Amino acid sequence: MTTDTPPGFLHGSPQGSPQQTPPDTPRILAFAGSARSASLNKQLASVAADRARRQGAAVTLIDLRDYPAPLYDGDLEEADGIPPAIRALKKLFAEHQGLIIASPEYNGFITPLLKNTLDWISRPDGNASGLALFDGKLAVIMAASPGAFGGMRSLLLTRQLLANLGVTVLPNQVSVPRAGQAFTDDGQLADTGLVERLDKACAALHRHLSCLQA
Ligand SMILES: Cc1cc2nc3c(=O)[nH]c(=O)nc-3n(C[C@H](O)[C@H](O)[C@H](O)COP(=O)(O)O)c2cc1C
């Protein structure tokens, strides 16, 4: 684990074990669209995972740095197939019905890491469809930025990308502006209004997943 890894992240292994929870517990996979050790969005994903767990969901928090994949290239795919890290991610996607994605905004857009990861997951692996891994999933999206607008512009595009893949993205979304000052030393969100928004978003995800499983 690097010293500046955000609280809540134990680098190297998914946090949470959905297999050990009752089968009707909503299972959520949470990750950030940034690999940076001190990523503000990793902090946000970690807080969101914690809030969702408090509401009864089984949440697996992962760090995409642990799932490295080359930039998608059809020739690479033909020569080498699906990268092992993407195979592992596909398995995680298959095991969870909900997604929490916290991603930075790069030049008003989603990050290459998020796009590349989702593109690879969407590819078939032998007879196994990639798109089937997204079909019927529910997601809550969020963004943190040191800027005043909290990555708002990218949220629309994350929403669009996920919808194109077949994911239902809930209307609740969370944007954390001036995120460099937004977290306490122990990794919590300082602003109670933002915590409320996060709780509402996680509760909506939990409620919808529970309804689908009923
Ligand atoms: C290439 C690049 C483009 C960026 N563009 C934006 C932007 O359009 N809007 C914004 O709010 N922040 C922008 N930023 C700043 C990021 O929000 C900031 O680096 C943030 O901390 C990245 O997220 P992370 O902390 O989760 O890694 C940009 C950063 C990079 C590296």
The ligand as an SDF file (V2000), in Angstrom:
LIG
                    3D

 31 33  0  0  0  0  0  0  0  0999 V2000
   -5.8060   16.0820  -18.2440 C   0  0  0  0  0  0  0  0  0  0  0  0
   -6.5700   16.7270  -17.1200 C   0  0  0  0  0  0  0  0  0  0  0  0
   -7.6890   17.4520  -17.4170 C   0  0  0  0  0  0  0  0  0  0  0  0
   -8.4680   18.0100  -16.3690 C   0  0  0  0  0  0  0  0  0  0  0  0
   -9.6340   18.6550  -16.6710 N   0  0  0  0  0  0  0  0  0  0  0  0
  -10.4620   19.0270  -15.6790 C   0  0  0  0  0  0  0  0  0  0  0  0
  -11.7720   19.5350  -15.9580 C   0  0  0  0  0  0  0  0  0  0  0  0
  -12.1870   19.6410  -17.0940 O   0  0  0  0  0  0  0  0  0  0  0  0
  -12.5680   19.8610  -14.9160 N   0  0  0  0  0  0  0  0  0  0  0  0
  -12.1600   19.7180  -13.6170 C   0  0  0  0  0  0  0  0  0  0  0  0
  -12.9450   20.0190  -12.7100 O   0  0  0  0  0  0  0  0  0  0  0  0
  -10.9230   19.2520  -13.3170 N   0  0  0  0  0  0  0  0  0  0  0  0
  -10.0720   18.9090  -14.3070 C   0  0  0  0  0  0  0  0  0  0  0  0
   -8.8340   18.3780  -14.0280 N   0  0  0  0  0  0  0  0  0  0  0  0
   -8.3780   18.3450  -12.6350 C   0  0  0  0  0  0  0  0  0  0  0  0
   -8.8410   17.0790  -11.9570 C   0  0  0  0  0  0  0  0  0  0  0  0
  -10.1720   17.2480  -11.5380 O   0  0  0  0  0  0  0  0  0  0  0  0
   -7.9260   16.8090  -10.7680 C   0  0  0  0  0  0  0  0  0  0  0  0
   -6.6380   16.5160  -11.2040 O   0  0  0  0  0  0  0  0  0  0  0  0
   -8.4640   15.6940   -9.9070 C   0  0  0  0  0  0  0  0  0  0  0  0
   -7.7790   15.6820   -8.6710 O   0  0  0  0  0  0  0  0  0  0  0  0
   -8.3330   14.3400  -10.6000 C   0  0  0  0  0  0  0  0  0  0  0  0
   -9.0650   13.3860   -9.8990 O   0  0  0  0  0  0  0  0  0  0  0  0
   -8.3840   12.3910   -8.8360 P   0  0  0  0  0  0  0  0  0  0  0  0
   -7.9440   13.2640   -7.6780 O   0  0  0  0  0  0  0  0  0  0  0  0
   -9.4760   11.4680   -8.4660 O   0  0  0  0  0  0  0  0  0  0  0  0
   -7.2050   11.7260   -9.4840 O   0  0  0  0  0  0  0  0  0  0  0  0
   -8.0540   17.8510  -15.0370 C   0  0  0  0  0  0  0  0  0  0  0  0
   -6.8870   17.1010  -14.7590 C   0  0  0  0  0  0  0  0  0  0  0  0
   -6.1740   16.5290  -15.7730 C   0  0  0  0  0  0  0  0  0  0  0  0
   -4.9680   15.6790  -15.4460 C   0  0  0  0  0  0  0  0  0  0  0  0
  1  2  1  0
  2  3  1  0
  2 30  2  0
  3  4  2  0
  4  5  1  0
  4 28  1  0
  5  6  2  0
  6  7  1  0
  6 13  1  0
  7  8  2  0
  7  9  1  0
  9 10  1  0
 10 11  2  0
 10 12  1  0
 12 13  2  0
 13 14  1  0
 14 15  1  0
 14 28  1  0
 15 16  1  0
 16 17  1  0
 16 18  1  0
 18 19  1  0
 18 20  1  0
 20 21  1  0
 20 22  1  0
 22 23  1  0
 23 24  1  0
 24 25  2  0
 24 26  1  0
 24 27  1  0
 28 29  2  0
 29 30  1  0
 30 31  1  0
M  END
$$$$
